[in-house]
Amino acid sequence: MKKRILIVGAGTAGLTVAAQLVNKLGSNVDITIFDPQETHYYQPMWTLVGAGVFNFDQSSKPNKNFIPEGVNWVKQKVESFQPDAKTITTQDGTVWTYEFLIVASGIQLDWHKIKGMPEALKAEGVCSNYDPNGGASKTFKEVSKLGGGRAIFTQPALPIKCAGAPQKAAYMSDDYWRRSGVRDRIEVVFANHGPRIFGVEKYKKALDQVIARKGINPHYSHNLIEVRTATKEAVFERADKEQVVMKYDLLHVVPPQSAPDYIKKSPLADAAGWVEVDKFTLQHKRFADVFALGDCSSLPTSRTGAAVRKQAPVLVENLIHHINGRTLEARYDGYTSCPLVTGVGSAIMAEFDYDGNPSETFPFDQGKERWSMWMVKAHLLPSLYWHGMLRGRA
Ligand SMILES: Cc1cc2nc3c(=O)[nH]c(=O)nc-3n(C[C@H](O)[C@H](O)[C@H](O)COP(=O)(O)OP(=O)(O)OC[C@H]3O[C@@H](n4cnc5c(N)ncnc54)[C@H](O)[C@@H]3O)c2cc1C
């Protein structure tokens, strides 16, 4: 009898594990993947769309191109999990039975936690590379028309997807304004909920130098709580609870993020709402037939597609061992990566593990800004994603 595996989410993680399972098990499994989205986005490209390097359309392809042959695709949202009965329920009320379940449905954007958002995204001067409705195109429109004034780039509390992306938007905009000859007329502010620019010391040191060289004004422990579009004001709450109001001419907002609500209220959730999996094996801590990876999982690492690339083979190997009644042996070490683009033609390639130890791929110091790492980010990684990772090959 074929084993019945359900996968929730056909994003980066869902498609990658589906492809790897099919490559390894062929027709010995019956896989169904759930996701209402017709379009797949390569989200890491949005940072470069916001800087005018690529068009938004270049970041997307139809999802149907990546559903592996033999895998059923149900274009429905999953609404709830009943792990004791080994069933899930979709939006249309259908109950689906599984033998094994993989949850890969990403992170939730909590725009509503900032007063005035997401409506402010429609207003002049406000933009976000995180807005999946082509937001990065608006970022470039706003960046390219700014000739002077104050530009504020915000970062909310972690975890968020790609913790480096908020500051990358500031660096790429700074670079654009320098090349356009208007940078000396623009004050650039980076307002971060957190107390420092980056968690890992090695890359923090390098990024502190980038910020100083570029003349970006960092405001740490500043959390965006309100956007007033009528007066073009951004309201921040500092760690000491004092409120600070800043005028803006351009405001790039990164929304607070959390586990999807339907997971938060399910039996699969940990106290913070994420799917509660073992951080090394990716198996659920209480329901052995459930696995999770990617942004919706409790894995305590920085949420990136690069992390998913290392998680997927571990999950697949452990799931196959579990199906065969064997001990789970594959281990995920928390690897994640963030190509910190600092301008067109330069990037710091941060790679590190659960303990914040650099785990670098190349035989040189990746803490330095390099043209080669820009080429990897802008040209090699998109191709590796579409042709390798989503096909289960990288
Ligand atoms: C601006 C930006 C820049 C980034 N830069 C980088 C970078 O440089 N490098 C990097 O590695 N990563 C980067 N990332 C992060 C990366 O894109 C994500 O970490 C990665 O896509 C996570 O994969 P995922 O499958 O967990 O989630 P997603 O790829 O977001 O997929 C989740 C899927 O689940 C589906 N879904 C949601 N709810 C349900 C439901 N109830 N039922 C069924 N399906 C559901 C969604 O439709 C979606 O298709 C960036 C992200 C952004 C937004």
Ligand as a Chemical Component Dictionary entry (heavy atoms), coordinates in Angstrom:
data_LIG
# 
_chem_comp.id                   LIG 
_chem_comp.type                 NON-POLYMER 
_chem_comp.pdbx_formal_charge   0 
_chem_comp.three_letter_code    LIG 
# 
loop_
_chem_comp_atom.comp_id 
_chem_comp_atom.atom_id 
_chem_comp_atom.alt_atom_id 
_chem_comp_atom.type_symbol 
_chem_comp_atom.charge 
_chem_comp_atom.model_Cartn_x 
_chem_comp_atom.model_Cartn_y 
_chem_comp_atom.model_Cartn_z 
_chem_comp_atom.pdbx_ordinal 
LIG C1  C1  C 0 11.601 40.874 1.192  1  
LIG C2  C2  C 0 12.103 39.477 1.460  2  
LIG C3  C3  C 0 13.456 39.197 1.257  3  
LIG C4  C4  C 0 13.936 37.919 1.509  4  
LIG N1  N1  N 0 15.266 37.668 1.275  5  
LIG C5  C5  C 0 15.756 36.421 1.442  6  
LIG C6  C6  C 0 17.109 36.110 1.097  7  
LIG O1  O1  O 0 17.874 36.976 0.648  8  
LIG N2  N2  N 0 17.543 34.848 1.260  9  
LIG C7  C7  C 0 16.724 33.860 1.740  10 
LIG O2  O2  O 0 17.163 32.718 1.819  11 
LIG N3  N3  N 0 15.442 34.121 2.099  12 
LIG C8  C8  C 0 14.934 35.363 1.951  13 
LIG N4  N4  N 0 13.621 35.627 2.266  14 
LIG C9  C9  C 0 12.841 34.639 3.052  15 
LIG C10 C10 C 0 12.291 33.468 2.244  16 
LIG O3  O3  O 0 11.567 33.909 1.121  17 
LIG C11 C11 C 0 11.395 32.636 3.165  18 
LIG O4  O4  O 0 12.090 32.353 4.363  19 
LIG C12 C12 C 0 10.990 31.326 2.508  20 
LIG O5  O5  O 0 10.230 31.572 1.354  21 
LIG C13 C13 C 0 10.198 30.460 3.508  22 
LIG O6  O6  O 0 9.605  29.382 2.880  23 
LIG P1  P1  P 0 8.216  28.778 3.424  24 
LIG O7  O7  O 0 7.855  27.680 2.491  25 
LIG O8  O8  O 0 8.340  28.475 4.873  26 
LIG O9  O9  O 0 7.175  29.960 3.279  27 
LIG P2  P2  P 0 6.587  30.564 1.920  28 
LIG O10 O10 O 0 7.584  30.403 0.808  29 
LIG O11 O11 O 0 6.152  31.932 2.249  30 
LIG O12 O12 O 0 5.356  29.628 1.560  31 
LIG C14 C14 C 0 4.245  29.436 2.379  32 
LIG C15 C15 C 0 3.119  28.883 1.493  33 
LIG O13 O13 O 0 2.073  28.398 2.336  34 
LIG C16 C16 C 0 0.822  28.767 1.758  35 
LIG N5  N5  N 0 -0.176 28.804 2.829  36 
LIG C17 C17 C 0 -0.299 29.704 3.826  37 
LIG N6  N6  N 0 -1.325 29.378 4.634  38 
LIG C18 C18 C 0 -1.853 28.248 4.115  39 
LIG C19 C19 C 0 -2.940 27.412 4.518  40 
LIG N7  N7  N 0 -3.678 27.705 5.591  41 
LIG N8  N8  N 0 -3.223 26.332 3.763  42 
LIG C20 C20 C 0 -2.472 26.032 2.658  43 
LIG N9  N9  N 0 -1.434 26.773 2.251  44 
LIG C21 C21 C 0 -1.128 27.873 2.974  45 
LIG C22 C22 C 0 1.088  30.127 1.111  46 
LIG O14 O14 O 0 0.139  30.392 0.085  47 
LIG C23 C23 C 0 2.512  29.949 0.577  48 
LIG O15 O15 O 0 2.498  29.481 -0.765 49 
LIG C24 C24 C 0 13.078 36.887 1.993  50 
LIG C25 C25 C 0 11.710 37.176 2.174  51 
LIG C26 C26 C 0 11.221 38.449 1.911  52 
LIG C27 C27 C 0 9.751  38.728 2.084  53 
# 
loop_
_chem_comp_bond.comp_id 
_chem_comp_bond.atom_id_1 
_chem_comp_bond.atom_id_2 
_chem_comp_bond.value_order 
_chem_comp_bond.pdbx_ordinal 
LIG C1  C2  SING 1  
LIG C2  C3  SING 2  
LIG C2  C26 DOUB 3  
LIG C3  C4  DOUB 4  
LIG C4  N1  SING 5  
LIG C4  C24 SING 6  
LIG N1  C5  DOUB 7  
LIG C5  C6  SING 8  
LIG C5  C8  SING 9  
LIG C6  O1  DOUB 10 
LIG C6  N2  SING 11 
LIG N2  C7  SING 12 
LIG C7  O2  DOUB 13 
LIG C7  N3  SING 14 
LIG N3  C8  DOUB 15 
LIG C8  N4  SING 16 
LIG N4  C9  SING 17 
LIG N4  C24 SING 18 
LIG C9  C10 SING 19 
LIG C10 O3  SING 20 
LIG C10 C11 SING 21 
LIG C11 O4  SING 22 
LIG C11 C12 SING 23 
LIG C12 O5  SING 24 
LIG C12 C13 SING 25 
LIG C13 O6  SING 26 
LIG O6  P1  SING 27 
LIG P1  O7  DOUB 28 
LIG P1  O8  SING 29 
LIG P1  O9  SING 30 
LIG O9  P2  SING 31 
LIG P2  O10 DOUB 32 
LIG P2  O11 SING 33 
LIG P2  O12 SING 34 
LIG O12 C14 SING 35 
LIG C14 C15 SING 36 
LIG C15 O13 SING 37 
LIG C15 C23 SING 38 
LIG O13 C16 SING 39 
LIG C16 N5  SING 40 
LIG C16 C22 SING 41 
LIG N5  C17 SING 42 
LIG N5  C21 SING 43 
LIG C17 N6  DOUB 44 
LIG N6  C18 SING 45 
LIG C18 C19 SING 46 
LIG C18 C21 DOUB 47 
LIG C19 N7  SING 48 
LIG C19 N8  DOUB 49 
LIG N8  C20 SING 50 
LIG C20 N9  DOUB 51 
LIG N9  C21 SING 52 
LIG C22 O14 SING 53 
LIG C22 C23 SING 54 
LIG C23 O15 SING 55 
LIG C24 C25 DOUB 56 
LIG C25 C26 SING 57 
LIG C26 C27 SING 58 
# 
